Amino acid sequence: MPRPIANPPPVPSLRAAALAPILRHFGNDSDTITSILRQNGINSEAVRDPYEIISLAAYLKTFEAAAHHAHDPILGARLGTRISPADLGPIGLLMLHSSTLRRGLERFRDSLSALQSATEMHLIDDGDRLGLSYQLGSPGFQAGAQDAEFSLSCICRLVHIAFDPRWTPEEVHFIHGPSRRADLLERIFGARVRFGQSANRLLFRQGGLDTLHRVEDTALLALIERHVADLVLTQDPCRTIAEQVQVIVSRNLGHLPVDLATIAQELGQAPRSLQRHLASEGTSLRAILQAQRQKIVETHLDDPNASLKTVAQSLGYSDETVFWRAYRSWTGHAPSKRNQAG
């Protein structure tokens, strides 16, 4: 009897609505945007329908190409400041009709899968601050600079529209290396922007998160949430345990514990069971953690202004000395002197 053919894993994808800000930006130059879309395998006519599904990989390449053609290294962040709740469909409307900022962020997190698959968005509350992280959780994917800056800028824009036009985040983190126009990014976000971090995230002050801005229309919100449920894209179920652990390590590093017990609890496993799964995949939590830290260090090595203190904090080390020793154990030599400035 022939063996049944397995269904291929779902391709990471998103709704064409995400391209709307780029299409508007090139509105008077349709030939350029059509060419950019075609080069990345996207039909320019199909994306006029905001509910059309397109490849996430093609979208990321398109965004980077659009910034290149526009000669604007922070195009994504700029476009994020121009979106409206309607650009994000029911997801934006949920934020607009939420009673508090915290509730709006929770709804945005819970409904993102209706717009984009293979994506991790989490809220981390350490008591002092609330962190909202944004990561692409599919193997081999990492948010490009334009997509990451656009996504966090979008969230800030929604907060301004729905809750407080004067609000600013306490701090903004990006995985990618320093931008050529970091000064303009800080002006757009109204906050310190740090690069080479473990995840793309916004840090919120606790004050104001639970301030009541409106009485919720429960019937309307239920209707919107039902629509969101109908739109949820097929997620990526094919990640290995090691890949799931890597996403959690990236998100928590420097903010929450990245020990075996904490990660096992999030995955719903016993610590020893998690150890066995990782071992069967040829790795360990220690190896994953070290690989993630080395990846971050490499980003910082490209920044001559990065200090040992800043790098240590990004990696979740208690001080520069612990980082210095760890780096030497990885590489056999001390961190470059150029990274000891500041």
Beta strands, then each sheet from edge to edge (+ up, - down):
strand 1: 13-15
strand 2: 53-55
strand 3: 119-125
strand 4: 129-136
strand 5: 171-173
strand 6: 192-194
strand 7: 200-205
sheet 1: 1+ 2-
sheet 2: 3+ 4- 7+ 5- 6-
end
